[in-house]
C-alpha cells in the first residue's frame, strides 16, 4: 500500500495538506478517493488545491473558510500567501473597508 502523501481534514475542504514534500507530476490521492496531479512544488505542511478555486472564491480547510483566492488556483497547485488572502482579523474589512487583493478590491 502506498504511503499517504496528503491529508484531507474535512470532507468539505477544497484543499489538502502535504504530509511530505510534493513534486510536480506526482499524482496524489486523498483519503476520500480524489486524485490530483501536483502542478507545482509543495513543501511539507503546505496546502494544495483539490479542485479549481476561482479568484474571489473561498479556500476551505477544517470545513471553514480560511481565506479568499486572489487568483485562479488549479487543482494540484500550491495554495499559500501568494494566491490566498486571509479574511480573519481584518480590521479594515470590519470597518467597512475593502480587501487589498480580494474580489472587493477597487480596480
C-alpha positions, 0 to 999 in steps of 0.5 A, spaced: 500 500 500 502 506 498 504 511 503 499 517 504 502 523 501 496 528 503 491 529 508 484 531 507 481 534 514 474 535 512 470 532 507 468 539 505 475 542 504 477 544 497 484 543 499 489 538 502 495 538 506 502 535 504 504 530 509 511 530 505 514 534 500 510 534 493 513 534 486 510 536 480 507 530 476 506 526 482 499 524 482 496 524 489 490 521 492 486 523 498 483 519 503 476 520 500 478 517 493 480 524 489 486 524 485 490 530 483 496 531 479 501 536 483 502 542 478 507 545 482 512 544 488 509 543 495 513 543 501 511 539 507 505 542 511 503 546 505 496 546 502 494 544 495 488 545 491 483 539 490 479 542 485 479 549 481 478 555 486 476 561 482 479 568 484 474 571 489 472 564 491 473 561 498 479 556 500 476 551 505 480 547 510 477 544 517 470 545 513 471 553 514 473 558 510 480 560 511 481 565 506 479 568 499 483 566 492 486 572 489 487 568 483 485 562 479 488 556 483 488 549 479 487 543 482 494 540 484 497 547 485 500 550 491 495 554 495 499 559 500 500 567 501 501 568 494 494 566 491 490 566 498 488 572 502 486 571 509 479 574 511 480 573 519 482 579 523 481 584 518 480 590 521 479 594 515 474 589 512 470 590 519 470 597 518 467 597 512 473 597 508 475 593 502 480 587 501 487 589 498 487 583 493 480 580 494 474 580 489 472 587 493 478 590 491 477 597 487 480 596 480 
